[in-house]
Amino acid sequence: MTKRDVRRGAIRRGATALAVWWLWMPLGALLVWVVKHAVFGGFGQQDQSYVLLIGQELFPHGGVVDATPLFWIWAAVGLLGTVWAVAYVAEDSGAGSGGLRVRLALAVALLAVAGSLVRAGTGLWDDDKDAGRYYATATVLDVPAGGTGTPRSVLPVTEHARKGTAAAATWSAPRTYRRV
């Protein structure tokens, strides 16, 4: 066997392992859909609901730009497998990890892993706060004004709130209300 044959064999095995590594989750999801379609095809909306679930769990806004943290974690795991495959092919083919191409490929893959993990982390950390910021400014509480009429459970929420007008009260005209 020549060096060229050894390299081709290592690249072929690495590419096959890489394809299996990246495709096992989509193929598993496709297998679940096929079983749901074949077994439960006549019952309700099984096919459509599964496709919608996958879309909602990975791409709720329709694209990779706004993908969910679950997608980015999957991408990071796939990219780690890519790093392993590149290192395996480099060692198995005899090129070693000292070559410029190998170093460049490993650096790009590791940067992509770091980027996808950062994207997953920011998605996990910021999602609930962004929604909360919107609702915090849009929330209005109508509670009885003053001292003993205000429920104790509302006092911590209303202690630094702005006072509303009597016109802000939407029900029970004889009572006055404080708009929060």
KANORLIN-V923109 format. One record per residue. N is the residue number from 1. RES is the residue in one small letter. PHI is phi as a letter, one per 20 degrees, with the letter a starting at -180 (999 if undefined). OMEGA is omega in whole degrees, 0 to 359 (NA if undefined). D_FIRST is the distance of its C-alpha to the first C-alpha in Angstrom with 2 decimals. Layout:
n = [N & N]
res = [RES & RES]
phi = [PHI & PHI]
omega = [OMEGA & OMEGA]
d_first = [D_FIRST & D_FIRST]
This chain:
n = [1 & 2 & 3 & 4 & 5 & 6 & 7 & 8 & 9 & 10 & 11 & 12 & 13 & 14 & 15 & 16 & 17 & 18 & 19 & 20 & 21 & 22 & 23 & 24 & 25 & 26 & 27 & 28 & 29 & 30 & 31 & 32 & 33 & 34 & 35 & 36 & 37 & 38 & 39 & 40 & 41 & 42 & 43 & 44 & 45 & 46 & 47 & 48 & 49 & 50 & 51 & 52 & 53 & 54 & 55 & 56 & 57 & 58 & 59 & 60 & 61 & 62 & 63 & 64 & 65 & 66 & 67 & 68 & 69 & 70 & 71 & 72 & 73 & 74 & 75 & 76 & 77 & 78 & 79 & 80 & 81 & 82 & 83 & 84 & 85 & 86 & 87 & 88 & 89 & 90 & 91 & 92 & 93 & 94 & 95 & 96 & 97 & 98 & 99 & 100 & 101 & 102 & 103 & 104 & 105 & 106 & 107 & 108 & 109 & 110 & 111 & 112 & 113 & 114 & 115 & 116 & 117 & 118 & 119 & 120 & 121 & 122 & 123 & 124 & 125 & 126 & 127 & 128 & 129 & 130 & 131 & 132 & 133 & 134 & 135 & 136 & 137 & 138 & 139 & 140 & 141 & 142 & 143 & 144 & 145 & 146 & 147 & 148 & 149 & 150 & 151 & 152 & 153 & 154 & 155 & 156 & 157 & 158 & 159 & 160 & 161 & 162 & 163 & 164 & 165 & 166 & 167 & 168 & 169 & 170 & 171 & 172 & 173 & 174 & 175 & 176 & 177 & 178 & 179 & 180]
res = [m & t & k & r & d & v & r & r & g & a & i & r & r & g & a & t & a & l & a & v & w & w & l & w & m & p & l & g & a & l & l & v & w & v & v & k & h & a & v & f & g & g & f & g & q & q & d & q & s & y & v & l & l & i & g & q & e & l & f & p & h & g & g & v & v & d & a & t & p & l & f & w & i & w & a & a & v & g & l & l & g & t & v & w & a & v & a & y & v & a & e & d & s & g & a & g & s & g & g & l & r & v & r & l & a & l & a & v & a & l & l & a & v & a & g & s & l & v & r & a & g & t & g & l & w & d & d & d & k & d & a & g & r & y & y & a & t & a & t & v & l & d & v & p & a & g & g & t & g & t & p & r & s & v & l & p & v & t & e & h & a & r & k & g & t & a & a & a & a & t & w & s & a & p & r & t & y & r & r & v]
phi = [999 & e & f & f & f & f & f & f & f & f & f & f & f & f & f & f & f & f & f & f & f & f & e & f & f & f & f & f & f & f & f & f & f & f & f & f & f & f & e & d & g & e & d & m & d & f & f & f & f & f & f & f & f & f & f & f & f & d & c & f & d & n & b & f & g & d & f & e & g & g & f & f & f & g & f & f & f & f & f & f & f & f & g & f & f & f & f & f & f & f & f & f & e & n & f & m & e & e & f & f & f & f & f & f & f & f & f & f & f & f & f & f & f & f & f & f & f & f & f & f & f & f & f & f & e & e & g & f & f & f & f & f & f & f & f & f & e & e & e & c & d & d & c & g & f & m & k & f & f & e & f & f & f & e & g & f & f & d & f & d & e & f & f & e & d & f & f & f & f & d & b & m & g & f & e & d & c & d & e & d]
omega = [180 & 178 & 180 & 178 & 178 & 179 & 179 & 179 & 179 & 179 & 179 & 179 & 178 & 179 & 178 & 179 & 179 & 178 & 178 & 181 & 182 & 188 & 185 & 179 & 176 & 178 & 175 & 178 & 177 & 178 & 177 & 179 & 180 & 179 & 178 & 181 & 183 & 184 & 186 & 185 & 182 & 183 & 173 & 186 & 184 & 182 & 183 & 182 & 180 & 178 & 178 & 178 & 179 & 178 & 180 & 183 & 182 & 185 & 184 & 181 & 171 & 181 & 182 & 182 & 181 & 182 & 181 & 176 & 177 & 177 & 183 & 175 & 176 & 179 & 179 & 178 & 177 & 180 & 174 & 174 & 177 & 177 & 179 & 182 & 179 & 179 & 179 & 181 & 180 & 180 & 184 & 181 & 180 & 180 & 182 & 182 & 182 & 182 & 182 & 180 & 181 & 178 & 180 & 179 & 179 & 180 & 179 & 180 & 179 & 175 & 177 & 176 & 180 & 179 & 180 & 177 & 176 & 179 & 177 & 180 & 178 & 177 & 179 & 186 & 191 & 188 & 184 & 180 & 179 & 178 & 180 & 179 & 179 & 184 & 181 & 180 & 184 & 184 & 176 & 176 & 174 & 181 & 177 & 183 & 168 & 168 & 191 & 181 & 182 & 178 & 182 & 181 & 182 & 185 & 180 & 181 & 188 & 187 & 179 & 184 & 175 & 176 & 178 & 178 & 177 & 179 & 180 & 179 & 183 & 180 & 179 & 185 & 183 & 182 & 174 & 183 & 178 & 179 & 183 & NA]
d_first = [0.00 & 3.74 & 6.72 & 8.08 & 6.11 & 6.87 & 10.25 & 10.94 & 10.50 & 12.70 & 15.09 & 15.44 & 16.26 & 18.52 & 20.26 & 20.92 & 22.32 & 24.35 & 25.77 & 26.80 & 28.28 & 30.39 & 31.43 & 32.55 & 36.07 & 36.80 & 35.52 & 37.72 & 40.67 & 40.06 & 39.99 & 43.32 & 44.77 & 43.75 & 45.38 & 48.46 & 48.62 & 48.23 & 50.44 & 52.94 & 52.87 & 56.58 & 57.80 & 58.83 & 56.39 & 53.40 & 50.79 & 52.41 & 53.23 & 49.64 & 48.34 & 51.17 & 50.40 & 46.76 & 47.98 & 50.68 & 48.47 & 45.79 & 47.49 & 51.27 & 52.07 & 49.62 & 46.76 & 44.18 & 46.54 & 48.91 & 46.54 & 47.53 & 46.25 & 44.46 & 42.26 & 41.53 & 40.65 & 38.24 & 36.73 & 36.46 & 34.67 & 32.25 & 31.67 & 31.08 & 28.33 & 26.94 & 27.06 & 25.15 & 22.45 & 22.09 & 21.93 & 19.38 & 17.00 & 17.67 & 16.98 & 13.96 & 12.18 & 13.17 & 15.92 & 18.63 & 22.09 & 23.47 & 22.49 & 25.38 & 23.93 & 23.14 & 26.60 & 28.29 & 26.77 & 27.74 & 31.18 & 31.88 & 30.94 & 33.06 & 35.93 & 35.78 & 35.95 & 38.95 & 40.59 & 40.33 & 41.70 & 44.54 & 45.29 & 45.35 & 47.59 & 50.01 & 50.18 & 51.04 & 53.52 & 55.40 & 55.82 & 58.90 & 60.58 & 60.35 & 62.08 & 64.61 & 65.51 & 66.54 & 68.63 & 70.21 & 71.96 & 72.86 & 74.40 & 78.15 & 80.00 & 83.58 & 85.32 & 89.01 & 90.26 & 91.53 & 91.65 & 92.40 & 91.36 & 87.71 & 85.51 & 84.17 & 80.60 & 80.76 & 82.31 & 79.09 & 77.70 & 80.91 & 82.13 & 80.75 & 81.09 & 83.27 & 86.47 & 86.87 & 90.03 & 92.17 & 91.09 & 87.52 & 88.69 & 87.81 & 89.68 & 92.85 & 95.00 & 97.44 & 94.72 & 93.11 & 89.39 & 87.12 & 84.14 & 81.01]
